[in-house]
Amino acid sequence: MSKILPTPAHRPGGKAAVVAAHAFRESGALLAELETSTGGLDASRIEARLHRDGANEVSHEKPPHWTLQLLRAFRNPFIVVLLVLAGVQLFTDGGDLTGPLIIAVMVGISVLLSFTQEYRSTRAAESLKAMVRNTATVTRRASDGHSEQIEVPVVELVAGDIVHLGAGDMVPADLRLLGAKDLFISQAILTGESLPVEKSAPTPARVDSDEGGNPLDLASVCYMGTNVVSGTATAVVVATGMQTYLGSLAHSMSGQRVQTSFDRGVNSVSWLLIRFMLVMVPVVIAINWIDKGSFLQAFLFGLSVAVGLTPEMLPLIVTANLSKGALAMSRRKVVVKRLNAIQNFGAMDVLCTDKTGTLTLDRIVLERHLDLDGEESDEALEYGYLNSRFQTGLKNLMDKAVLEHRDLESAARRYRVIDEIPFDFQRRRMSVVVADGDGEHVLICKGAVEEMLSICAFAKTGDVTEPLTDERRREIKAMTHRLNEDGLRVLVVAVRRESAHARPYGVADESGLVAVGCLAFLDPPKDSAATAIRALHQHGVEVKVITGDNEAVTRKICREVGLDVTHSVEGREIEVLDDAALDTLVARVTVFAKMSPLQKARVVRSLQRLGHTVGFLGDGINDAPALHDADVGISVDTATDIAKESADIILLEKNLMVLEEGVLEGRVTFGNIMKYIKMTASSNFGNVFSVLVASAFLPFLPMLPLQILVQNLLYDISQLSIPFDRMDEEYLSRPRKWDAGDIGRFMVWIGPVSSIFDITTFWLMWHYFGASTTAHQSLFQSGWFIEGLLSQTLIVHMIRTRRIPFVQSIAAAPVLGLTIAVIVIGMLIPFSALGAKIGMVPLPPMYFAWLALTLISYCVLTQLMKLIYIRRYGRWL
């Protein structure tokens, strides 16, 4: 699903509005119309409805049919240019099909390989995405007729399913609420509004009312793709797939993803080369027409030059590199949801991460249960157990640790649950209300220290309950701070007893509580965390920790894994800062504690303003805004639905070492793409200079059109192995970003080097080998064909590394094998029947001695230019 979606300004028409039409219907009547009940659907009805309505997914998320992918492979400017040139050649010289056939081979290779690569990468991406499956909790009828709550894949939901929602869930279809408790939904994906809205089931007073206006304002309806911020709910599925509000927007959403700098960069290079060709080819045609007197001959030669200047393999090379990178990353337990995110992954220079499970073992244990004086207290444990046991929302790791610490189920059986007040990230606490054997209601609240003490009016130690004074608050905070400094995270437990009543409980009831003790949890740091952070630092990635946890605990963990904790702040401190002041603070701070979801996203945007490429690693609903805003959002397969949906990359293992390996793979992918772009740009620039010089001074064409086409075809084939090349260690040592200006500069510096040796070859063929007349033009053309092809093929090795090629850096085996094969084939062509067919003749043995000297000199001069370029601009690729 795209991160950037349009904001609907009106109600969708037709089936898309079906859920809005039922917003205020009486629940029994609605369930009857949908032929369902609160007990859920049975297997036969589910199967029939899946057959009738299809899978619960919107069409724009499906990969296109292979026929469309094949047609789309023709849709790039370079293929269009080649097809136009072939058509012109057929029209102007229809008697000779050799040229159009060679162009057809080039187009065929590019299109078929591009299609095959895209088809394979799409299939691979779909299979990788299948490893990260969103599920929904539904009530369905088992084969024996009884109802049970089960987890099912979201795509298998049907109209009439009874769905249960909790904090962190993504709304899996268009739903009409049957019951809700403190339910707040974020509709940002549809409206762009970051603040959540409250939803509730229709009351009897509003049943069967007909309210117009924006359907997103309907309080009793939840839409597919939105997510639960807090609260719980039970709802019935009214619409699935393309019948949903989101489905009605599918066509307008497709193609709306904002282009990355990488997308824009590749497009800019493509059009730069096309404009260069459109300017230079007419110049070549004009010079040859004036000099040789034949417009047709000059025109065909110009067309062949245009083909030679067309980097038709660019889409293939880019796609092959990205898909190969995605598959390589999958072997390292990294699932890439969006191929272009690989480039941002490699360019990332700041990683923002949460603490739990990333820096720590994610195996929280309840270490201590204490009264307010710091002594062991079973009362605090029992109330904490009841709170964790009876809550129906998303049980976090601390809830699980409480339940696993000691079996208090016998004590829990004395109570029955009455109500609950779910957790949210503003209150930072949650409450359950239970009734004991006497029928008295007990509100049990558990949460962060400061937030809890602010709603407590009394403190209980032993059998003594006394008013909670400011002095006592300071003593409790000091005690919990000492626990924090020992690496323990502390929650305060408080209660309030009152007579039974029928009214529902809400946030307002969390007041006047009696604090009874605290629970202290330990989540020790991972052994691998320090090693991973050092490795990321060595590769130019700064790590910042942004967490909702306590500052003292976070600082201790960060210190143990080797992070600089000299500067740390809490969310409340950045809340009052404007953007300029925040940018100054963010530049020097490593630890951000007690952060709200919107504060996390604000820090990410601040880092981006400072020029960083920011990655954010998170797994909770509170991380979704930051995941959305980051250049590359990273989550894990165990994350909440909305976190996985907001992320570009999913880790199958929450481990920074896995992340570091993914970063390196992203840099390899980007580096190999840059190799091809710089090779093509510099080679084309040099070739035009050579053609212009030769056209101006030779009485014949420096190379026949067919010879240019064959040479270009062989050169293209030599570059097909680039995606399989390795990168030098120094290239991987720091982040790499797209720099369009560097490509133009590189082209001007390196391109003319090949022209120098083209001109020396011209001189040798003219003066030394006597190819100075029209009668000997075949010898001249054969000599330049081989020298031009070999120098272009060698440039693959010269440009692929900033080191000395073949000495300090050797290309991968596929690159070596393919380039050597092309060199051998190129030297043999003048001696073959194909060579004779396209107007070439065998060359004398002495030519190859001069050729070796020319190529050695070319490599030496290119290496010298490389050193000068690196010294001046500090970079190569």
N, C-alpha and C positions, 0 to 999 in steps of 0.2 A: 504494500500500500504506500502510495506516495506520501512524503512528509508534507508537501505543500498542496493544500486542497483549496478549491474555490469556496467562497462564502455564499451560500444560497440566499437569495433575497426574496424568494417567493416559494410557495408550496409547490412541490413537484406534482405533476398531473398523473391521472390514471391510477394504476395499481400502486405507485409509489406512495400515495397518500392513504392507503388502506388503514394503517395503524392509527393515523390521526382521526379517522372517522369513528374509531372505536374507543377514543380516549376516555369518554365518560359513560360508557355503557355499563349497565349493571353486570357484575362479574359472572353471576350464574348464567345470565343470558348469553354473554360473550363465550363462555366455555361451552355452552350447549351448541351455539352456532359453529364453533370450531370442532365440535364432536370430540371433546376431551373432558377431563375432569382434573381435580387437584391430585388424583392418584396417578396421572400420567397416561401416556399412550402405550399400547402393546406393540409387539414386533410387527404384526401384519399391517397395522395402520401406518406405522413408521415407514415400512417398505413401500407401501402404496403412495404415500405422500412424497417420498424421495423420487419415485418414478414420475409422479405428476409435476412436481415443482423443480426437480433437479437439486444439485448440491447447493449448500448454503455458502455461496461465494459469488463475488461480482466478476463479470466477464473480463474486465481490464486486467485482472491479476493473472489470467491464464496466458501461457505462451502462445504465440500465433501458430497457425497450422504450417506444416513444413513448406507447402506451396507458396504461402505468403513470405516465409523466410527466404525462399529461393528468389522470388521476385524482388524482395528488398535488397538482396545482394547486388542487384544491378543499379540500385538507387544511390550511387555516389558519383560525385562530379567527374572523377577520373575515368570511370567506366563509360560514362556518357561521352566524354571527350574522345575516347578510343573508338566507340561505335560511330560517332560522327565522322571521324577521320577515315574509318574503313568504308563508310558510305560514300564519302567524297572520292576516295581512290577507285571504288567500283564505278562511279559515275564518270570520272575523268579518264580512267584507263581500264575499262572493263575487260579488255582482252587478257590481262595478266592478273590472275587471282592469287598469286603468291603473297603479295602484301596483305590483302584482306584476310587471307588464311592465317598468316602469322599473327595479325592483330586478334583474330578470333581465338587462336591458341592462348594468347596473353590474357584476353578477357575470360576465356574459359577457366584457365588456371586460377585467376583471381576470384571469379565468381564462385566456382565450385569449392575452392578451399575456404573462402569466406563463409559460404553457406554451411559447409561441413563443420567448420569451427564453431559457428554460431549455434547450429543445431545441437552439436555435442555439448557446448557450454550451457545452452538452455536446458537440455535434459539433465545435465549434471547439477545445474543450479536448482532445478525443481526437486531432484532427489535429495540435495543437501537441505533445501528448505523443509522437506518432509521430515527431516530429523528434528526440526524445531516446530512442534505441533501445538497449537492453542486448543484448549479443551474447555468445556462448559460443564457445570454441575446441574444435572437434570433429575427429575423424578420420572421414572418409567416403570411399567409393569413387567415383572419377570414372567417366565413361562408358566409358573404355577399360579399367577394372578395377583400376587402380593406386590405392593409398591416399594421401590427402593431408590435411594439417591445414588447415582453413578456419575462417573466422569466420561464424557463422550467427546470425540473430535468435533470442533465447531462446524465443520463442513457437513456433518451428519444430522444437524438439527432440522426439524420440520415444524410447520405450523401446527400449533396445539401442544407442543412440548412445554412442560412446566420447568422453568429455569430458576436457579437460586443464585443470587449475586452477593458478593462480599468485597471488601476493600481490596483493590489491586486487580480485580477482574475487568476484562474488556467485555462490553456488551456484545453478545455474539449474534444478535439478530434484532429486528424491530420488535419491541416487547411492550405489552400493556401490563402495568403493575397490578398485582392482586393484593399485595401487602408490602409495606416498607417501613424501615426503622432508621431514622436519621440518615436517609440516603442522599448523598451528594454526588452528582455526576459531572465530570469534565466533558464539555462538548466542544473543546478547542479544535478538534479535528474537523468539525463542521462549521463552526462559527468564528474561530480564531480568538475567542474570548477565553482568557486564561483562568478566570475565576469560576469555580464549580457552581452548579445550580442545584437547588434542592428539588427532589422528586418525591411524590407520594401517591398512594393509591387513591382513586376517586372516593370521596365521601358520599353518603346517601343523599346529601343535599345537592350534590353536583351531578348525580347519575343522570344519564341521558340528556344532559345539557349539550348545546352545540356552540362551541366557542370558535370563532374564526381567528384570523391572524396567522402569524408565523407558526408552523407546526412545531418548531424547535422550542417554543415557549410553553408547550403543553406539559403540565407537571406530572401527568400520569403515564407518560410515554417515554421510553428509553430507546435510543436509536443505535443501530449497528455501528461499531467502530468507536463509539464513545467509551469512557472508562469510569469505573467506580472509585471515587476518591475516599469515601468513608461510608459506613452504614451497611445495612443488609436489606435484601428484598427478595420477594418471590414474584415471578411474573410469568405470563403466558406468551409464547411466540405467536405473533400475528402475521409476520411477513419474513421471508428468508430470501437470500440471494439477490437477484435482480429486481424483486418486488419491494425491497427495502428502500428507505430514503437514500442510503448510500449507493445502492445499486442504480437508482434513477440518475445519480450524478456521475456514473462510471464513465460515460463518454466524454463529459466535460472535464473529468479529472485526467484522462489519459493524455500524456504528452505535456503535462503541466509542471513536471519536475524541473526545478531551477538547475541550469547548467553549472557544473563545477568549473573551476579554473582549468582543469585538465581538458574537459570538453571544449571549452572556448579556445584553449591553446591549440588543440589538434585542428579545429576548424580554421583558426587563423593561419596556421601553416599551410593547410590545404589551399586556401584561397590566395595566399601569398604566392605559392608555386603556380597556380592557375593564372593569376595576373601577370606573373613574370613570363609565363609562356605566351600569353596573349600579346604582350608587348614585344618580346624578342623574336618570335616566329615570323611575324610580318617583316621585321628588319632583315632576317635571314633570306626570306623569299625575295625581297626587293634587291638585295645585294647580288644574289645569284642570277636573278632575271637580267639586271643591268649588265653584269659581268659576262654571263654565258649566252645571253640573247634568247633563251627559250623559257617562256613563262611556265609551260606545262612541266618541264623538267625541274625548274626552280620551285614550283608549287608542290610537286610530289616530294621533293627533298625537304621542303619546309614542313610538310605534314609528318614526315618521318622524324624530323627533329622534335616536333611537338609530341609525338608518341614517346620519344626518348626522354622528354622532360616530364612526362606524366608518371607520378609515383602511384601507379595503380594498385600496388600492394599495401599501401598505407592502411586502409580499413582492415585488411586481413592481418597485418602485423599487429595492429593495436588489439583487435579482438583475440588473436591467438595468445598474445602476451597476457591479457587480462584473464582469459579463461584458464590458461595454464597456471597462472598465479592463484586463481581461486581453487583449482584442484589441488595444487601443492599445499595451500593453506589448509584445505580440508583434511589432508593427511596429518597436519599438525593440530587437529582438533579445533579449527577455526572455520566457521561456515560464513561465506560471503553472500549476503542477501542481494547486494547491488554491486555489479562488477566494478563500476567506476570508483567505488569507495576504496578499492585497493590502493589507488594512487594517493588518496588522502591519508590512508593508513601509513604508507611509507613516508609521506611528507610531515606527519605528526611530530611536533617538537615539544608539546606539552600534553601529558596524560593526567587527567583528573580522575581520581578513583575514590570509591568509598573504602571503608576500612574493613568491615566485617566480611570475612570469607575471602578477601583479596590479600590483605596483609596478615590476617589472622586465620586460624585453622577452621573457622566456621563450625566449630564444635563447642558451643557455649555450654558451660556447666554451672549449676548453682553452687557457688563456693561457700557462701555463708548466708544465714538468715538471722537477723539481729533485731533487738529492740532499739529504742531511740538513744540508749546509752552505749550501744555497741556490744551488748552481750547477746549470747545465743538466745533465740526466741522461737519456740514452736508455734506460737500464736501468729507471728508474721508469716511463717511458712504455710500454716493452714489457710489463712485468708488469701494468700497469694495463690495457693493451689485452687481454691474455689473460684477465684477470678479467672484463672487460665482454663480451668476445667469447663466452666459453663459458658464462656464466650463462644459465639457462633461465627465470628469474623475470621480473618486470616491470622492463624496462630503463627507468631514469629518464633525465632530460635529461643528466646528467653522463656516464652510460654512453654515450649517443649522441654526446656531444661528444668523448669519447675515441676512439670508433670512427671518427668523421669527421675527426679531427685529422690522422691520417696512415694510409696504407694499409699495415698490417703483416700482411696476410693470409698472405704468404709465410712469415713467422716463425711464425704460428699453425699452419700446416700441419705443423710439426714436432712438434706436440703432439696428444694426443687426451684428451678429457675423461673423467675417472674418476668424479667425484662433485662435489657442491656442498653448501654449507651456506647456505641462503637468508638473505636480509636480514630482520631484524625491528627494531622500533623501541625495543627495550630494549638490544640489543647495538650497534645503529647501525653495522653492518658486514656484509659478506657475503664468502664464500670460495668459490673453485672449486679442485678438485684435478685436475691434469692429469698425464699421463705423457709424458716426453720420449723421445727415440730410444733411450736406454739402459734404458728401463723404470722409471726412478726417478720416484717421485711428488713433485710439487711442489704444495704448498698455497699458493695466492696469495690474500691477504686484503686488502681495500680498505675503508676506513671513516673515521669521524670521528677527529680528531686524538687527543683524550684517551682515547677508547675503544680506539684502536689501540695507543697507547703503553703502556696498562695491560697488554696481552697480549704485548708484545715484550720479549725478554730480551737481544737483541743489536742493534747498529746497524752498518750497512755504509756506508762512504764510500770510493769508489774501489775498490781491491782489498782494503781493510783492513776486517775484521769484528772488532768489539770488544764487550765487555759493555755493555749500556745502563744507565749509572749514573743516579742521580737528577739529577746535575749536567747530564749530557748531555740528559736529558729536558727540563730547564728551558731549555736552549739551543734545542732543537728547537721547544718551545712558543713561545719568544720569536720565533723566525724565522717560524713560521706565523702568529703574532699580527700581525707587521708586514705580512704578506701580507693578513690579514683587514682591517686598517685601510686598506689600499689598495682594498678592495672585492672582494677575491678570496676565494672559498671554497676551503678546502684539505682534501684527503683524503690520508691516509697509506697507502702501499703497503708490505706486508710479506710475506715468504715463509718457507717451511720445507720443506726437502728431507728425504725419508726413503725407505727401501727399499719396494718394492712389496709390498702385502699385500691380502688379499681382504676384510677387515672394512670395514663402511661407516664414513664419517667423520661426526663430529658436532661440536657446539659445544665439547666438551671438548678437541678437537684444536686449537682456536685458542689456543694457548699456546706460549711459548718461541719466538716468531717472530723473524725478522731484519728490522728496518725498513730498507728500501732507498731510500726517497725519498718525494716527495709530488707530487701533481697540484694545480695551482691553476686555478680556473675563474672566468670573468668573466661576469656577467649584468647588464649595465648597466640603469639605471632607464629606464622609459618616459618619453618626452617629455610624454605626456598625464597622467602620474600626479600631478604637482604641481598641475596645473590642476584635476583631478578632486577631489583632497583639499581644495583651497581651496573648490571649489563645495559639497562635502559639509559643510564647516565652516560655510559661509554659510547652509546650510539646516538647521543645528542638529544635524548628525550628527558625532559624535566618532569618529575612526578610531584603532583600536588594532591593532597588528601582533602576531599570535601565530604563531610559526613554530618549526619544529624545527631551523632553521639556526643557524649560529654567531652569537653576540651582536655581535661586532665588525663582521662583514659586514652584519648587519641594521641596526645603528646607522648605519653609513655610508650605506646605501641610503636609510634613513628620513630622515636629515638632508638628503640631496640632493633628496628630494621634498617637503620642507617640514614634516615631522613633528617634534614636540618629543621629543628623545631625552635630555632631562635625567635622566629616570628610566627605567631598564631593569633587568630581572631575568632570571635563568635558571630553568629548571624545577626544578633541585635546590634553589633557594632557597625556592620556594613549597611544596615537598613537605613541609617540616617545620612549616608554619604551620597553625593551626586556622582555622576559617571566619571568626571575628571579625578575626583578624590579617590574613587574606587579603583581606577586604573593605576594610580600611584601605589595604593596599598597592595593590590593584587600582584604587582610586579615583584614584591619582596616577600610575600607571605607564602608559606608552604602548607600550613595546616588551617583549615576552615572547619570549625566545629559548630554543632547545634544549628545547622543550616536548614532552612525551609526549602521546599522544592523550587520556588521562584527565586530564592537567593542563590541556589546552586546554578540555575540557568543564567542569572545575572553575572556571576563570576565567569562563566564560560564566555559570554558575550564580551566581557571586559578583556579577557585574554585575546580574543579575536581582534578587538580594536587595537591591541598592542602589536598586532602583526603575526600572532602565533597561529599555527594550525593545531587545533585542539581536539583531542580525543577524550571522550567521557565514558568511563566504565561504571555501569550501575545495573542493579537488578530489581529495584523496587518501584512502586508507583511514584514515590517521591523523587525518583530519578528521571521520570519521563520528560519533563520540560527541558532538562539539561541534555538528555540524549537527543532530543529533537533539534536543539540549537547547535550542538557540537558539529564540527566538520566531519567527524566520524563517530557515530554513536555505537558503543560496544556493550553488549549484554551477554547473558549466559542462558543456557537452555533451561535452567531451573528458575529463571526470573518470572516475574509477574507478566501476564499477557501484554499489558500496555508497554512494559519495558522492552519486551522482545519485538513488538510491532514498531516501536520508535527507533530501534537500533538498525544500523547498516550491517553490522557484523555480529555474529553470535559465537561465543566461546563455548565449546562443549566441556571445558574444564576451567573453573574459575581460578586461574593461576597466571601470575604475571610473567612467568617463564614462557607460557604458551603465547602470551601477548607479544613478548619480545621477538619470538620466532616469526610471528605474523608480520610484525613491523619490517623485519629484514626481507621477508618474501615480497612485501609491498614495494620495497626499494629496488629489489632485483627486477620486478615487473616494470616499474617506471624507468629504470635504467636501460633496459633492453628496448623499450619504446623510443627513448631518446636517441639511442644508437641509430636506429633506422631513420628517424627524422633528420638527424644531423648528417648522416651519410648521404641521404637523398638530396637534401638541400645543397650541401657543398658540392656534390658530384654534378648536379644539374647546372649549378652556377658556373663551374669550371668548363663543362662541356659547351655551354653557349659561347663562352669566350673563344674556345678552340675553333668552333664552327665559324664564328664571325671572322677570325683571322684567316682561316683556310679559304673561306668563300671570297674574301677580298683579294687574295693574291694568286689563287690557283686557276688555271685555264679550264679545269674540269671540276666535277663535284668531289670533295674530299672523301666522301663515302656514299655509296648508292643507298637509296631509300630502303631496299630490302636488307642490306647489310646492317643498317642502323637498327632495323626491327629485330633481326636475329641477335645482335649484340645486346639490345635492351632486354630481350627475353631471357638470355643466359644470365645477365646481371640480376634480373628479378629472381630467378631461381636460386642464385647464390645467397640471397638474403632471406630465404624462407626458413633458414635454420636459426635466425637471430633469437627467436623466443626461447630457444633451448640453451642459450649461452649463459655463462656465469658472470658475476660482477666482481671487481676487485674489492678487497676488504676495505680500503680507504674510502671507496664510494659508499659503502654501506655504513660507514662510521657516523654519518650525520644525516639529518632529514634533507630531502630534496624537494624543491618546489618548481612549478612550471615558471619559466622565464622566457617569454616570447622574444624579448629584445636580445637575449643571448643567442637565440637561433639565427637571427639575421646577422648578428656580428660574426658568429662562427662561419656562416656561409661566405661572407666577404673575405674572411681571413684565410680559410683553408681551401675554398674552391679554386682560386687562381693557381694554386701550387700544381695541380694536375695539368693546367693549361701550359705551364712552362715546359713540361716534358712532352706534351702533345706537339708543341712547336719545335722542340729539338728533334722529335721523330719526323716532323714534316721536313726539316732541313736535311736529315740523314737520307730519307727516301728520295728527295729531290736531287741532292748533290752527290751523295756517296753511292746510292744504288741506281741513279740515272732515271728515276721515275718522274721526269720533268715534262713529258708530252702526253697528249691525249692517247697516244698508242700504248703508253705504259701506265695508264691510270689505274689499271687493275692491280698492279704491283703496289702502287702507292696506297690504294684503298685497303689492300690486304694487310699491309704493314701497320696502318693506323688502326684497323679493326682489332688486331691482336694486342697492340700496345694499349689502346683505349680500354678494351675489355679487362686485361690483366691489371691495369692501374686501378680501375673501378673496383675490381674484386679484391685487390690488396687493401683498398681503403677500408674495407670491412674490418680488417685486422688492425689497421693504423688507428681508426677512430674508436674501436670498442674499448680501449684502455688508455689511461693517461701514462702508463708505463711503456717500456720498450717492448713491442710485440715480439713474440716467438722467443724472447730471452727472459724478460721479467714476468710476462703474462702470456699464457697460452690459451687460446680459445677452447671452448668445449668441443668434444669429438664431432658432434653433428656439424658445427660451423667449419671445422677443419676439413672434414670429409667432403662437404658440399662445395666449398670454395676451391679445393684442390681439383675436384671433378670438373668444375666449370672451367678452370684454367687449362686443364688438359684438353677438354673438348674444344675450347676456343682456339688453341694452337693447332689442333688437327683439322679444323674445318677448311682452311685454305688448301689442304692436300686431299680433300674428299670430294665426292660427287656433289654434295650440297654446296660446297664452296664454289665449284664450277657453275652450278645452277644460278647462284646469286652474284656471279661476276668476279670471283676471287681466283688467284693463282698461287701456286706454291712459292714459298719464300726461300732465298738462298741461306745456307747454314750460317754465314757471317751475320745475317740479320739477328739471329738469336743471341749471339755474343753481345751485339750492341743493345739488344732488348734487355738482357740481364743487367748490363751496366746502367741502362736507363731506369729500370725498376729499382735497383739498389740506391741510385742517386735520389729517386723519388721518395723512397722510404726514409732516407737520411734527412732530406730537406723537410719532409712532413714532420718528422720527429723534432727537428729544430724549431719549426713553427709552433709545434705543440708546446714545447718548453717555454717559448716566448709568450704564447697565449696564456698559459697557466700562470706564469709569473705576473703577467699584466692584469688578468681578470680573476685569478684565484680559483678557476674552475675549468673543467674540460667538458664532461657530459652534463 
